[in-house]
């Protein structure tokens, strides 16, 4: 079953690069929006980025496919008066202008809010950046590892004291922030539908990080330095800890209702004796004697393999999970049942498996006809025809370098 195309009929002009904002465009494109990727003649720099961690294969740039599927691409020289005018004609047809270009650069291009609204008074103006749009550093360069992971507190909170800061996974902050951008656009479209009023939407990587980390950030505003040091390095808690099995795998427990699960945990781990141990008789005493309890459970879990523990816990309605590796994750039966992954075919015919958006409508998040990311300027001629240019005029523009991608 395929998703209801909830954004069908919505046109988004995306002038954005790399991942953070383009990923939000991909989410809307999956759900039916006509997302037009606007590229300068040199293209999105992400097309040329040489990534050495495996996200590029001989046949496909997997990161480009993931963040630009189901879009169309037009390549225009926005620094030329004629190219800028063509873009403004596209603006007249759009519902949303989505961008990650910094305010200073947009001003130099003549693409500020007032200019675009003059051509399209109903246009929603959605903007994502690193550090927000007010303050002295609003125009500062920013990426997820710098603004989200480092400045946003994640590196500190997830690192071990005395060791180098933990490295982020690729595009972690970008994809987290992209959901906020997509939510902002959806909210603005809803508001305009109800009131007729367009709005501006602003999302930063810093604000996204602080929201996701808000349980800790809130404590940061209330606790002393000594308390914060403990908060950042809380140690292990027996009933919300990961335990290593005999074959080197890990099971994660998350028993936030300790009285409910404690007796059955003792029975299933073969440690019924702990039910009679006064050190573990209450929640408070189990906390007081936490190290002894951790040692006992470590020994218990180390006595069996992962498969053996799966069998022991299989019929237990409790919040535990195996810590999966990537190979297990991409073959997870629940992911398959919920259409979390789908295939697209890149230009040379190679199938590529990518992750769907996380929101489902009518039972599935999948687009009805998944399409690969467009090559740069692939749809230039088609889009120029849609705003009224003849084939002769299009060829003339291409010949003079105003647009590229025209065969």
TAKAZI-V252769 format. One record per backbone hydrogen bond with DSSP energy under -0.5 kcal/mol. CO is the residue of the C=O (numbers start at 0). NH is the residue of the N-H. E is the energy in kcal/mol with one decimal. If there is no record, write none. Layout:
<<CO;NH;E> <CO;NH;E>>
This chain:
<<3;5;-2.1> <4;7;-2.0> <6;9;-2.2> <9;11;-0.5> <9;33;-3.0> <10;94;-2.7> <10;95;-1.9> <11;13;-0.7> <11;35;-3.1> <12;14;-0.7> <12;97;-3.3> <13;15;-0.8> <13;37;-3.0> <14;99;-1.4> <14;100;-0.8> <18;22;-3.0> <19;23;-0.7> <20;23;-0.7> <20;24;-1.7> <21;25;-2.1> <22;26;-1.6> <23;27;-1.8> <24;28;-2.4> <25;29;-2.5> <26;30;-1.1> <27;32;-2.4> <28;31;-1.8> <30;6;-2.8> <31;8;-0.6> <32;34;-1.2> <33;11;-2.4> <33;35;-0.6> <34;36;-0.7> <34;71;-2.5> <35;13;-3.0> <35;37;-0.7> <36;38;-0.6> <36;73;-2.5> <38;75;-2.4> <39;42;-2.6> <43;46;-2.4> <44;47;-1.2> <44;48;-1.0> <48;50;-0.9> <49;51;-0.5> <54;61;-1.8> <54;62;-0.8> <59;56;-3.4> <59;61;-1.0> <60;64;-2.2> <61;65;-2.5> <62;66;-1.9> <63;67;-1.1> <64;68;-0.8> <67;70;-1.0> <67;373;-0.6> <71;36;-4.4> <72;378;-2.2> <73;38;-2.7> <73;75;-0.6> <74;403;-1.9> <75;77;-1.3> <76;79;-1.4> <79;83;-2.6> <80;84;-2.0> <81;85;-2.1> <82;86;-2.2> <83;87;-2.3> <84;88;-1.8> <85;89;-1.7> <86;90;-2.2> <87;91;-1.4> <89;92;-1.6> <90;93;-1.5> <94;123;-2.5> <95;12;-3.0> <95;97;-0.6> <96;125;-3.1> <97;14;-2.8> <98;127;-2.3> <101;105;-2.3> <102;106;-2.2> <103;107;-1.9> <104;108;-1.8> <105;109;-0.7> <105;110;-2.8> <106;109;-0.8> <111;115;-2.2> <112;116;-2.8> <113;117;-1.5> <114;118;-1.0> <115;119;-1.8> <119;122;-2.0> <123;96;-3.1> <123;125;-0.7> <124;200;-2.8> <125;98;-2.2> <126;202;-2.2> <128;204;-1.9> <129;205;-2.0> <134;137;-1.5> <136;139;-1.8> <142;146;-3.0> <142;147;-0.8> <143;147;-0.9> <143;148;-3.1> <144;149;-1.2> <145;150;-2.7> <147;153;-0.7> <148;154;-2.8> <149;152;-1.2> <152;156;-2.4> <153;157;-2.3> <154;165;-0.6> <155;158;-1.0> <159;162;-2.0> <168;171;-1.8> <170;174;-2.7> <171;175;-1.9> <172;176;-2.9> <173;177;-2.2> <174;178;-1.1> <175;179;-0.8> <176;180;-1.9> <177;181;-2.8> <178;182;-2.5> <179;183;-2.5> <180;184;-2.5> <181;185;-2.6> <182;186;-2.6> <183;187;-2.4> <184;188;-2.5> <185;189;-2.2> <186;190;-2.7> <187;191;-2.4> <188;192;-2.1> <189;193;-2.0> <190;194;-2.7> <191;195;-2.4> <198;124;-1.6> <200;126;-3.0> <202;128;-1.8> <203;207;-1.9> <204;208;-2.3> <205;209;-2.4> <206;210;-1.9> <207;211;-2.4> <208;212;-2.4> <210;213;-1.6> <212;215;-1.0> <212;216;-2.6> <213;217;-2.8> <214;218;-1.0> <215;219;-2.3> <216;220;-1.2> <218;221;-1.3> <218;222;-2.5> <223;227;-2.4> <224;228;-2.0> <225;229;-1.4> <226;230;-2.1> <227;231;-2.4> <228;232;-0.9> <230;233;-0.6> <236;239;-1.8> <237;240;-0.8> <238;254;-2.9> <240;252;-2.6> <242;250;-2.4> <244;247;-1.7> <248;244;-3.2> <249;322;-2.4> <250;242;-2.8> <250;252;-0.6> <251;320;-1.9> <253;255;-1.3> <255;257;-0.6> <256;259;-0.8> <256;260;-1.3> <257;261;-2.1> <258;262;-0.6> <260;264;-2.4> <261;265;-2.1> <262;266;-2.0> <263;267;-2.9> <264;268;-1.9> <265;270;-2.7> <266;269;-1.2> <270;273;-1.9> <271;274;-1.7> <272;275;-1.3> <273;276;-0.6> <275;277;-0.6> <276;279;-1.8> <277;280;-1.2> <281;285;-2.2> <282;286;-1.7> <283;287;-2.4> <284;288;-2.1> <286;289;-1.5> <288;292;-2.0> <289;293;-2.7> <290;294;-2.2> <291;295;-2.0> <292;296;-2.4> <293;297;-2.9> <294;298;-2.1> <295;299;-1.9> <296;300;-2.8> <297;301;-1.9> <299;302;-1.3> <300;245;-0.6> <300;303;-1.2> <303;245;-3.5> <304;308;-2.2> <305;309;-2.6> <306;310;-1.9> <307;311;-2.0> <308;312;-2.6> <309;313;-1.0> <312;315;-2.1> <314;316;-0.6> <315;317;-2.0> <317;319;-1.6> <318;253;-1.6> <320;251;-3.3> <321;323;-1.0> <324;328;-2.3> <325;329;-2.4> <326;330;-0.5> <327;330;-0.7> <328;331;-1.4> <331;335;-2.2> <332;336;-2.5> <333;337;-1.4> <334;339;-2.7> <335;338;-1.5> <339;355;-3.1> <341;353;-3.0> <343;345;-0.6> <343;351;-3.3> <345;348;-2.6> <349;345;-2.8> <351;343;-2.5> <351;353;-0.5> <353;341;-2.5> <360;363;-1.3> <363;360;-1.5> <365;2;-1.8> <366;369;-0.6> <370;69;-1.4> <374;377;-2.2> <376;379;-1.8> <378;382;-2.6> <379;383;-2.3> <380;384;-2.2> <381;385;-1.6> <382;386;-0.9> <383;388;-2.3> <384;387;-1.8> <389;393;-2.5> <390;394;-2.5> <391;395;-2.1> <392;396;-2.4> <393;397;-2.5> <394;398;-2.4> <395;399;-1.4> <396;401;-2.2> <396;402;-0.9> <397;400;-1.2> <401;76;-2.9> <403;74;-0.8> <404;406;-0.5>>
